[in-house]
């Protein structure tokens, strides 16, 4: 039996965390002894972690959180104020060295030097919240394992990846998994020295499990009789809900009987509520909040929209495909690996007007809508065989 450690920030309701849950559910219990190590005890998905999985937290994270995340001058000032002069000065020095070198590994080394390594040994240790530099550094330097894996969930050309850090730290991993082929190619182009370590590991999707959960509750509880358009995702700029709102406004101005729904929560909620108000869509764009089971809404919607500006693979798009409802998606990294344009959905440029045009096509053209539904029905969504890649590490 392989002992596997997955490390991430927390179990917030998000795509990365959902991808981990989907994977560990499919990992055979008689072959894997699984531990999840988190920086903090937080998140709506905590309750969904299977009971056979061990849960651990980095006990001292509260002690170092401010040093890691706050401006170094502020941290040093607080330390000196509390008569920890040497520590304050050393914090500034280590930060300065990291700044000169252009990457933070020296700073992480300083922050962690007085804290012990993880005592338990593992067959596989995974920096799953990737890319997050602190977790990558921690797995490489503070965890003992026969094999170490870095996981990449995002488009590395869009998130400000520190190339110097990656060249130094990722080279110490045995494998780097990226969740889409396009994402893999982008990482190799950016950091060619990783070419022999990089492989694709598609997010685990099980249609059987998703469809089962979709029947566990009801979705929309309003009496709306028009066309429901749904998106699922954190309320952030990269998820593009603002593009959805503005496309919906165009449809409403054209006289279409449509309503937009958004499952998810996040830092941009107030921004998006303001855009809704500015466009007088308070009754036509509904914020449903974060849901641990979005499938009841995916099942009940008439059109699923993924308006993202960038993704790594987009697990919600993969899940939406299980319900055979017409799909419109923007052309982010990995979208064309999931949706075949005009066969299993419509793929458009990342632009509100292009989204509007695709939604309008589905609303106006019954043949396109019918063909997308029929083609989706013929595709069986199952990526559980990806687990074999972990077995063979």
C-alpha positions in Angstrom: 0.0 0.0 0.0 1.3 3.4 -1.0 1.3 6.2 1.6 0.4 9.4 -0.2 0.4 13.0 1.1 -1.4 15.8 -0.6 -0.7 19.3 0.5 -2.9 22.4 -0.2 -4.0 25.6 1.4 -7.5 24.6 2.7 -10.7 22.9 1.4 -12.5 26.0 0.1 -15.3 25.4 -2.4 -13.2 25.6 -5.6 -12.1 23.7 -8.6 -8.7 22.6 -7.2 -10.3 21.3 -4.0 -13.1 19.6 -5.9 -10.5 17.9 -8.3 -8.7 16.5 -5.2 -11.9 15.2 -3.7 -12.9 13.5 -7.0 -9.5 11.9 -7.2 -9.2 10.5 -3.7 -12.7 9.0 -4.0 -11.5 7.0 -6.9 -8.2 5.9 -5.4 -8.6 2.3 -4.2 -8.6 2.1 -0.4 -6.6 -1.2 -0.5 -3.8 0.4 -2.6 -3.5 4.0 -1.1 -3.1 5.3 2.4 -4.0 9.0 1.9 -3.2 12.0 4.1 -4.3 15.6 3.3 -2.0 18.3 4.9 -3.5 21.8 4.9 -2.2 25.1 6.0 -5.5 26.0 7.7 -8.7 24.4 8.8 -11.1 26.1 6.5 -13.5 25.4 3.7 -16.9 24.1 2.7 -15.5 20.9 1.3 -14.0 19.8 4.7 -17.1 17.8 5.4 -16.8 15.9 2.1 -13.4 14.4 2.7 -13.8 10.6 2.9 -13.5 9.1 6.4 -10.7 6.9 5.4 -8.5 9.9 4.6 -6.2 11.3 7.4 -6.4 15.1 7.9 -3.5 17.1 9.2 -2.8 20.8 9.6 0.5 22.7 9.6 0.4 23.5 13.3 2.6 26.5 13.2 1.1 28.2 10.1 -0.6 30.8 12.2 2.8 31.8 13.5 4.3 32.4 10.1 1.3 33.4 8.1 1.8 37.2 8.5 5.5 36.9 7.8 4.7 35.1 4.5 1.9 37.3 3.4 2.5 40.8 4.7 4.9 43.3 3.4 8.4 42.6 5.0 8.7 46.2 6.2 5.5 45.9 8.1 6.5 42.5 9.6 10.0 43.8 10.6 8.4 46.9 12.2 6.0 44.8 14.3 8.9 42.5 15.4 11.1 45.4 16.4 8.2 47.1 18.2 7.8 43.8 20.2 11.6 43.9 21.0 12.5 41.2 18.6 15.1 43.3 16.9 17.3 40.6 15.6 14.4 38.7 14.1 13.1 41.9 12.5 16.4 42.7 10.9 16.9 39.1 9.7 13.5 39.1 8.1 14.4 42.2 6.1 17.8 40.7 5.1 16.3 37.4 3.9 13.7 39.2 2.0 16.3 41.5 0.4 18.4 38.4 -0.7 15.3 36.8 -2.2 14.5 40.0 -4.0 18.0 40.3 -5.5 17.8 36.6 -6.6 14.4 37.1 -8.0 12.7 34.2 -6.2 11.6 33.5 -2.6 13.3 30.1 -1.7 15.8 31.8 0.6 13.0 33.7 2.3 11.1 30.4 2.8 14.2 28.8 4.2 14.7 31.6 6.7 11.0 31.5 7.8 11.0 27.7 8.2 14.5 27.2 9.7 13.3 26.9 13.3 10.5 24.5 12.6 10.8 20.8 12.4 10.4 18.6 9.2 7.3 16.4 8.9 8.3 13.3 10.8 6.2 10.7 8.9 7.6 9.3 5.7 5.6 8.8 2.5 5.9 7.0 -0.7 4.5 10.0 -2.6 4.3 13.6 -1.5 2.3 16.0 -3.7 2.3 19.8 -3.8 -1.3 19.9 -4.9 -2.2 23.6 -4.6 -0.1 24.4 -7.6 1.4 26.6 -8.3 1.8 28.0 -4.8 5.5 28.6 -4.1 5.4 28.1 -0.3 3.7 24.7 -0.6 6.1 23.6 -3.4 9.1 24.6 -1.3 7.7 22.9 1.8 7.1 19.6 0.0 10.7 19.7 -1.4 12.4 20.7 1.8 10.3 19.7 4.8 8.7 16.3 3.7 10.5 13.0 3.3 9.1 10.9 0.5 10.4 8.4 -2.1 8.7 10.4 -4.9 7.6 14.0 -5.0 5.0 15.5 -7.4 4.1 19.1 -8.3 0.6 19.7 -9.6 -0.3 22.6 -11.9 -4.0 23.6 -12.1 -3.7 26.9 -13.9 -2.6 28.5 -17.1 1.0 29.3 -16.2 1.1 32.2 -18.8 -1.7 34.0 -17.0 -0.8 33.8 -13.3 2.6 35.4 -13.0 4.7 32.2 -12.5 8.1 32.9 -11.1 10.4 31.2 -13.7 13.5 31.4 -11.5 11.8 29.8 -8.6 10.3 27.1 -10.8 13.7 26.3 -12.4 15.3 25.9 -9.0 12.5 24.1 -7.0 10.5 22.1 -9.6 13.7 20.5 -10.8 13.7 18.6 -7.5 10.3 17.0 -8.1 10.2 13.6 -9.8 7.1 14.5 -11.8 5.1 17.7 -12.7 1.5 17.0 -13.6 -0.5 19.6 -15.5 -4.3 19.2 -15.9 -4.5 19.8 -19.7 -2.4 19.1 -22.8 -2.4 22.7 -23.8 -1.4 23.7 -20.2 1.5 21.2 -20.4 2.8 22.6 -23.6 2.7 26.1 -22.2 4.7 25.1 -19.1 7.3 23.3 -21.3 7.6 26.4 -23.5 8.1 28.6 -20.5 10.5 26.3 -18.6 12.1 23.9 -21.2 14.3 22.2 -18.6 11.2 20.5 -17.1 10.3 18.8 -20.4 11.2 15.3 -19.2 9.4 15.7 -15.9 6.1 17.1 -17.2 3.0 15.0 -18.0 -0.7 15.5 -18.3 -3.0 14.3 -15.5 -6.6 15.1 -16.4 -8.9 16.1 -13.5 -10.9 13.0 -12.4 -14.5 13.1 -13.6 -16.9 10.3 -12.9 -20.3 10.7 -14.6 -21.8 8.0 -12.5 -21.0 9.8 -9.2 -22.0 13.3 -10.5 -25.3 12.1 -11.8 -26.0 10.4 -8.5 -25.3 13.7 -6.6 -27.5 15.6 -9.1 -30.5 13.6 -7.9 -29.9 14.2 -4.2 -31.7 17.6 -4.1 -33.7 20.0 -6.1 -32.1 22.9 -8.0 -33.8 26.1 -8.8 -36.7 26.9 -6.5 -38.1 29.9 -8.4 -41.1 29.6 -10.8 -39.3 31.1 -13.7 -40.6 29.7 -17.0 -38.0 31.2 -19.4 -34.5 30.0 -20.4 -32.1 29.5 -17.5 -28.4 30.1 -18.2 -26.1 28.9 -15.5 -22.4 29.3 -14.7 -20.5 27.8 -11.8 -17.3 29.2 -10.4 -15.6 31.4 -7.8 -16.5 35.1 -8.2 -13.2 36.4 -9.5 -12.0 38.3 -12.5 -10.5 35.2 -14.2 -13.9 33.4 -14.1 -15.4 36.1 -16.2 -18.9 36.5 -14.6 -18.8 40.1 -15.7 -18.8 39.0 -19.3 -21.8 36.8 -18.6 -23.7 39.7 -17.0 -23.0 42.0 -20.0 -23.9 39.3 -22.5 -27.2 38.7 -20.6 -27.9 42.4 -20.8 -27.7 42.3 -24.6 -30.1 39.3 -24.7 -32.6 41.1 -22.5 -32.4 44.2 -24.6 -33.2 42.0 -27.6 -36.3 40.8 -25.9 -35.2 37.2 -25.0 -36.9 35.6 -22.0 -33.7 34.5 -20.2 -32.4 34.6 -16.7 -28.7 34.2 -15.6 -27.7 32.2 -12.5 -24.3 32.0 -10.8 -23.2 29.3 -8.3 -20.2 30.4 -6.4 -18.8 33.1 -4.1 -15.6 35.1 -3.9 -13.8 38.4 -3.7 -15.5 39.9 -6.7 -19.1 39.5 -5.5 -19.6 43.2 -4.7 -18.1 44.2 -8.0 -20.4 41.9 -9.9 -23.4 42.9 -7.9 -22.6 46.5 -8.8 -22.5 45.6 -12.5 -25.8 43.8 -12.2 -27.3 46.9 -10.6 -25.9 49.2 -13.2 -27.5 47.1 -15.9 -30.9 46.8 -14.1 -30.6 43.0 -14.0 -31.4 42.5 -10.3 -34.3 40.2 -11.2 -32.5 38.6 -14.1 -29.1 37.7 -12.7 -29.3 35.6 -9.6 -26.3 35.0 -7.2 -26.9 31.5 -5.7 -23.8 31.5 -3.5 -21.3 28.7 -3.0 -22.7 25.2 -3.2 -21.0 21.9 -2.5 -23.4 20.2 -4.8 -23.8 22.4 -7.9 -24.9 19.4 -10.0 -28.6 19.9 -9.1 -28.4 23.2 -10.9 -26.3 21.9 -13.8 -29.0 19.2 -14.4 -31.9 21.7 -14.3 -30.4 24.6 -16.4 -31.2 25.1 -20.1 -27.8 26.3 -21.1 -24.5 26.1 -19.3 -22.0 28.9 -19.8 -18.3 29.0 -18.9 -17.1 32.6 -19.5 -13.6 32.2 -18.0 -10.7 34.4 -19.0 -8.2 31.7 -18.1 -8.2 28.2 -16.6 -6.0 25.2 -16.3 -8.6 22.6 -17.3 -11.9 23.8 -15.8 -13.4 21.0 -13.8 -16.9 22.7 -13.8 -17.0 22.6 -17.6 -16.1 18.9 -17.6 -18.8 18.3 -15.0 -21.4 20.2 -17.0 -20.8 17.9 -20.0 -22.3 15.1 -18.0 -25.8 16.6 -18.2 -26.2 16.9 -22.0 -27.4 20.5 -21.9 -26.2 23.0 -24.5 -22.8 24.5 -23.6 -21.1 27.8 -24.4 -17.5 28.3 -23.3 -14.8 30.8 -23.9 -11.6 29.7 -25.6 -9.3 29.4 -22.5 -6.5 26.9 -22.1 -7.9 23.4 -22.3 -11.4 24.4 -23.5 -10.9 22.8 -27.0 -9.8 19.6 -25.3 -13.3 19.3 -23.7 -15.7 21.0 -26.2 -15.7 20.4 -30.0 -17.0 23.6 -31.5 -20.5 23.1 -33.0 -20.5 19.5 -32.0 -20.6 19.3 -28.2 -20.9 23.0 -27.6 -20.0 26.4 -28.9 -16.5 27.9 -28.3 -16.0 31.6 -28.6 -13.4 34.3 -28.0 -13.1 35.8 -24.5 -15.4 38.7 -25.1 -18.9 39.7 -24.0 -20.2 40.2 -27.5 -18.9 36.8 -28.7 -20.6 35.1 -25.7 -23.8 37.0 -26.6 -23.6 35.8 -30.2 -23.1 32.1 -29.2 -26.0 32.2 -26.6 -28.2 33.8 -29.2 -27.4 31.1 -31.8 -28.5 28.4 -29.3 -31.7 30.4 -28.5 -32.5 31.0 -32.2 -31.4 27.7 -33.8 -33.1 24.6 -32.7 -31.0 22.4 -35.0 -27.7 23.5 -33.3 -29.2 23.0 -29.9 -30.5 19.6 -30.8 -27.2 18.5 -32.4 -25.2 19.6 -29.3 -27.5 17.6 -27.0 -27.3 14.5 -29.2 -23.6 14.6 -29.5 -23.1 15.1 -25.8 -25.4 12.1 -25.1 -23.0 10.0 -27.2 -19.9 11.0 -25.1 -19.2 9.1 -21.9 -17.3 11.3 -19.5 -14.9 9.2 -17.4 -11.3 10.0 -16.6 -10.9 7.7 -13.6 -8.2 5.7 -15.5 -5.8 8.6 -14.7 -5.3 7.0 -11.3 -3.0 4.5 -13.0 -0.4 7.3 -13.4 -0.2 7.6 -9.6 0.1 3.9 -9.2 3.0 3.8 -11.7 5.0 6.6 -10.1 
